Every structure is written in structure tokens, then in C-alpha cells.
Amino acid sequence: MARRPIESIADAQRRAKRRIPGPIYKALISGNEKGVTIRDNVDAFSDIGWRPLVARETYEEQPLDRDLSSTALGMDLSVPFMIGPAGAQAVDPRAEVAVAAAAKTVGTAIGLSSFATKPIEEVVAANPNALYQLYWTGSKDDILWRMERAKAAGAKGLIITLDATGGGLGRRDWDSPPVPAKIDLEALIRFAPMALSRPGWLARFLFGGGIPDLAVPNSANGPGENPPFSTIYAELMQTQVPTWDDVKWLREEWGGKFVVKGIFRSDEARRAIDIGADAIVVSNHGGNNLDSTYASIRVLPAIAKAIGDQAEVWFDGGIRRGMDVAKALALGADTVLLGRAWLWGLAAGGEKGVLDVLRMLEDGLHFALVGLGHRSINELSPDDIVAPEGFFIQS
């Protein structure tokens, strides 16, 4: 039977729930503590309205095509969104390699997590427009080794993630699954009911290289190492949050394009610019850090205004459709990072599932431009937007 394309992000989520074991699905949807922030990230977009243009002056001003092309850190992209970093994918045996390939087909880039299950060399081979996302863990020598490896692999930029701290991660009220330190006999017996509950998922892994070993090769601190996710996660929880001097040191040691992720205040945006960031990401870690942090979209305009044209403004948090992408662009974002949407696509249909999701977002953005009377994403502006009084935070 021919595969039926995914029809919406909600459809991708439903299929993911049916296709993968319950505990793994819960890891894809869970946020921190009560999940206030993860819900607000999504719901906030519904509070933002449009001011549509319903008539045009001439037919010549209404080309059928709309220009969605963009650039990010000097990379030419066909769309103004890219794959955001997300770690430990036990949803498909090809994992980030499949995601990178789908992104390349659409003409966009991938941010590869330090907690990814595929090594950066394989991901860059699948899509040369790949960025390496780094957590501040281990010693400076460890960090230098990981950066040099990413540089040698051909990463187009470094993303330092600041919106993941021991102050928020790890305390979830709503059933995030345990992760074993390694897949041994004890773990196989313990998690056998989970695997057998979705025999199709199990078969895909068995015929695609074997049960996932939960290693995170891009967090290795030396050659030949493939540390388990749980070890690096625990290390992250026990590592001091980096100072701005640490971030400046990273920027100098890296030497290439540099992105600071997790910015939520204008004063910290300016600090990032002062140390030489080429881009900043307005982000609350997808609701997986400090719960009750307000939606990322509510602080975007103030931060974009504070930065001006000194650096690129990237955004993530709550994107579920192409219209959401359009709203973020109108409010000051240059590039939008995608998270759970592509994860659900991967879980629902592998590489083709990710491609379906990216094409849906592309189509949704196109029709948003049509409805607003714009020829290009570059014409989107705050004049297109209406929002309740007090909705936007002067952060």
C-alpha cells in the first residue's frame, strides 16, 4: 500500500503516537514541571492576528510565486526556517541523517545537537549546511576537542546553548521516561514491554542497525569515545552555567560563525553582540528549562529592536505551521528554528515524514504571503500584526 503523506503537524503527532513506544512519545511532548511554558509557546501564536490585504491595485502585482528565500550566516536557504537542534532520537534508526537529508531536499540547514545520536561527520555528509550545537559541559580542554572535531567535519557555525540549566531541567511533573545508562541485558529486560508494544518500531531498528545504544557521539571528549546520554546529561546538570567571559572565550576559540541561543532579555542580547555573536536565538528551550517562562514570541519584538542590524535574530518556540513562521518573521526574526514539528515527522515517517512537515510549513508560509498581499518574506513587518494590549513584553 502506498504511503499516505502527512496532512498536518497534528496528523504527524497522531501518527508518531501510534508508531513509537509510549515512553518515547512522552519524551517528545513533555516540557518541564507543569508544562506551562510549552503550552504557552504554542497558544501565544493564536493570540496574534493579521491585518490582511484583500484587494490589489493591478494583476501585475500578484505573481503566483512568492519569494521565500533567505540567508543565515552566509548560507543561502530556500526557506527562512531550519532544523533546530534536538537530542537523543530513538524514533527512527537513521535519526539525524534522515533529518539532514530532508532539510537538504527543501534547501535548508540543520542545527545538530550535542545530544544527537548520529556523529556530526555523517550529518555533514548528508547536508553540508550543518551547524554544531554545544553545551557548556566538561573542562575547557573537553570543549575545545569537541569544537575542533566539529570544525574539521565542516560545521558552518557553532551554537552555544545557554537556555538549559540545572535550575530547571530534569524536574518534570508529567511522566518523562527514564533513560538507562546503557543498553545491557538488564535494560533489555526492563524495557522489553515498551519495545514489544510497537513491533513495527522495533523491527525498523533491528533491520536498520540494531537497538539504539543511547550514545551521544557529538559529546565525546576524545577520539573513540561514545558516551551514553545519561552520563552527559548528568554532567550538564552538574556543570556551572557559563559566564559571559566563558562565552567570549568560546567565540574566540571557535573563530567561525557564532550563535548564542537562549536569549530572552534585551540586555543579554546586547552582551552577546558585544562579544561578537553573529546571531542570537530568542528561545526558552522549548519549555524544557524554567517553567512559567513566558512564550518566546512575546519577547521577540523587543529583542529584535534592541539588536537592529548588528546581528541576525533567530527564533524558536511553538512553531506548528507556516503561518507561525510568518508571524515570527513579521515580528523581527530573520530565521526560525523548528523543534517538535520535525521530530513528530521523523517519528511518523522517517525522512519522508520530515520532508512532509517541511513542505507543509513552506506551503503555509507561501499562502500567508498571498493573504497579506506580499511578494516576499522581506515585506513582512509589524504592520501586518495585531495583538492584545500588553501581549508583547519589553524584556
N, C-alpha and C positions, 0 to 999 in steps of 0.2 A: 504494500500500500504506500502511495506517495505521501511524503511528509507534508502536513498542513502547516503553512507559515504561521508564525506567531502574529496575532492580530492586534495586540496592545501590550503595554507593560503589565497591566493587571493580568492579562492572559499568560504572559511569561511567568508571573509569580505563581499563578494557579498551577501551571504545568510543572514548575520547579517543585512545588509542594507534593505533587503526585509522583514525581520522578526520583526524588532523592530521599534518604532516610530522614525521619522526623527531627532528630537532634541536629543534623547538619542544616536542615532548613531553618530551624530556630536560630542557628548562628547567623544566618543571612538576614533575618528580620529583626534580631534583638538589638536594643540600644542599652544604654546604661541606666541602672537603678529603675525608676518608674517608666522610663521611655518617654518622658515629656518632650525632650528636645528632638528626638527622631520624628515624633508626630508633628511637632510644630514646624520643623523644616519643610515637611510636605504640605501641611494645611495652610501655611502662610501664603503660598502661591495662589490659593483660592481667594484670598482677600485682596489681591491685586487685580484691577480691571484694566481694560483697554479703552482708548478713545479711537474707534475705527473711522476710517475714511471710506464713505460709501459711494462716492461718485468721483469721476476723474475728468480732467479737462479735455484730453484727447485720447484716442485709441493708441496713438504712438507712444504715450506714456505708460502703456500697460503691456509690456512684454510678458510672454508666458513664463519665461525663465526668470528666476531670481538668483542673485549672486550671493552665495553662502560662503565663499572662500575667505580664508583668514590666514594669519601668520601667528606663530607662537615661538619665541626665542629664535627667530630666524627660519623656522621650519614653515614651509608652505603647506597649508592644510586646505582640504576641500570643504570642510565644515568647521565652525567655530567651537567645537567641543572635542574632547579627547577622553580616553580611558583614564580614570583616576586610579591611584594605587589601592589595592585591597589584598589582604594576605590569606595564606593557608586555605587554598581552594581544593576541597575534597569533593567537588561536584562533578568534575569531568577529568578523565585521565590526561588529556592534552593541556588542561588548565590554561596558564597564561600564554602559551604558544598559540593556542587556538584563538584567544582573545586578541593577541597581537596581529595574527593573520587577518581576522575580521576587520580590525581597525585599518590595516593597510589597504584592504579592498575598498573601504569607504574613503580612504585618503586622509586618515588622521593618525594621531600618535598615541602612545601608551606610556603611562607612568607605572613603573614596575616596583612593587612593594618589596621592602627588605624581608617581609614575611611570605613572599611568593614561594610557590613550590617548584617552579622551573628556574634554572640558572639564567642569569642575565645574558650569557652568550647565546643561548638558544632563542631567547626572546628577540634580541637584536637581529639575529639571522632571519627571523620571521617578519620583523618590521624595523628597519633602520631608524625610524623616528621613535626612539625609546628613551625615556628618562629614568634615572635611578633615584628611588626614594629612600632616604636614610633616616634611621632613628639614632638618637644620641645614646648609644649603649656601648659598654666596654671601655677600654682605655683609648687614649688618643692614637696609640700605635695600631690598635684593632681597627679603629675608624679609618685611619689612613690606608690600611691594607684593603678594606672594602672599597674605598673611593678609587684607589689605583686600579683595582680589578674592574670596576665599572667603567673607568676611563679607557682602559685597554680594550674592553669589549666594544666600545664605540658609543656609549651613552651620550646623548645630545645635551644633557643637563643634569644637575643634581637638585633634588627636592629635599630640603631638611624639614622634617615634620616636628612642629612644636606643640600641636594640639593633641598630644597623647601623653598623659602624665600619671604618675602613681596616685595622684589625688583624686582621680575619677575612674580610671579603668579598673575593671575586674569585679566591681560590686554590682551585680545585676539581680533585680528582684524577680525577673521573669524568665527563668529557665534557659540560660545559655548552657550548652552541653559541656561536660568535662572533656579535656584533651589529654590523652595518655602521653607520657614522656617518650615512648617509642612503641612500635608495633611488635610485640613479642607474643609468646604463647598465652600469657595471662591476659593481655589486652585483646587478643583474638577471641578468646573465650568470653570475655566480658562484653565485647561489642558485637558478638555474633548475632544476637537477635536483631540489632539495629541493621546490620548488613543484609540479613536474610529477609527483612521486611520489604526491601526493594531489590528483588533479584536482578532486575534489569540494570540497576546502578552497579551492583556487584559484578555482573558479567562484563560490563563495559570496562571496569578496571582490570579484571582478571585477564581479559583478552587485549587490554591496552597497555600492559606492562606490569600488572600486579597491583596489590592493595597499596594505597598511598602510604608512604612511610612517615609522613608528617614532618619531614625535614624541611628546613628553610635555607637553601644553599647560599642565598644572597646575603645572609647574616653571618657567614663564616668569617673567622678571624685569621685564617691562614689556608694555604693550599691543602686540598684533600679533605677538608672538613665539611660536613653537612649536619650542623647542629639541629636538634629537634626543636619544634615550635615552642614547646612548653619551657625549655631552658632559656631561650632568647626572650620569651615573654616575661619570665620571672626576672631576668636580668634588666629588662626595661623598667619593670616596676620598682627595682631597687637602685636604679641609677638616678643621680641628681639631675634635675631639669637644667639644661644648658643655660649659661649666661649669654648676654649679648657679645661679650668678648669671645666666648666659645664659638658663637655663630660667625663672628668676624674671622676667627681662625679658620673655620671650615671654608669660608668663602675664599680666603687667600690660598689655602692649600689646594682647593679644587681647581681654581684658575679658569674654569669654563663658565657656561651659563648657570646661574644660581637662582633657586626659587625657595622662598621661605613660606611654609604652609602653616596655617593655624592663626592667621592674623584676625583679630576681632575688634581692635581699637585703633583709632587714627594715630595715636602717639606711637604705638608699636609699629604701625605701617611706616611711619617716618624713620624709626630706628632701623628697620630693615633696609630702607633706601640708603640711609647713612652708611651702612656697612657694605653697600654695593650690590644689593639684590637686583636681579634683572626682572623678577616678577614676584608678586606675593599672592598667596591664596587665602581668600576670605573663607574660613572654614571652622566648624565646631566638631570636626572629626565624625561627621555623620550621626551625631547623637551618641557617640561611643566614648565620650570623655566626661565632662562635667555636666550632669543632667540639670535641666532647667535653664541652661544657657539658651537665650532666645534664638530664633531662626536666623540662619546666616543671611538670608535675603534682606532682613530688616536693617542690617548694618552696612550692606554693600554700598549704597549711595554715598554715605559719609566718608567711607574709606576711599572710594574712587575719587571723590572730590579732594581729599587730603593728598592723594598721590599725584593727581593730574597726569601729565605725560612723562613723569620721571621714571616710571617702570610699568610693566604690564600688570593688569589686575585680573587675576583668575578667581574663579568662584566654584564652590561645591556645597551641596546640601539640599536634598529634597527634590532633585530633578526627576520627573516622571514622564515628561512629554516634551515635544519640540516647542510648544508654546511656553513652557517654563524656561527653556533656553533663551527664547526671545525676550522674556521679561528680564532675565539676568543681564542680557546684553544691553537692553534699553536702560537699565539702572547703573551701568558703568563697567560691567565685566568685559574683558577682551576675549577671554577663553573660559569655557565651562568644563569642569571635570565631572565625569559620571561615575557613580558608585554602584548602588544596589541594582539599578536597572540592568546593567550588563551582566552582573552576577546571576540574576534571575534568568537572563537569556542563555548564559552558559549552562546553568543547571537544567534548563528546559530543553536545550537542543544543541549543545556544544558550539562549535564555531558558527554554524548556520543560525543558531539561536541568537548569538551575539550580533551577527550581521542583521538579522531581522530587527532587533532592537535599535541598532544604529540607523538603519534605513527609516524606521518609524519616526525617530527623532528628527532626522533630516527632512522627512515629508512634513512633519508638524511645524517645523521652523519655516519651511517654504510657504505653507498656507497662512501662517501668521503674518508673514510679509505681505502676501496678497491682500489679506483682510485690512491691513494697515495702510495699504497703498504705497509700499516701499519697494524699490527695485533691489536693494542691497541691505545686508545686515548693518552696514555702516550708517544707514539712515535712521536706525532705531535710536530713540532718545527718551529721556524722562517725560517729554511732552506727550508721548504715547500712553502714559501710565496714569491711572487714578488709584488712590489708596485711601483708607480711612485716616482721619486726622490722628496724629501720634503714632502711626504704624511704623514709620522709619525711626531708627534710633540714631541720635547724634553721638556716636561712640567715639 
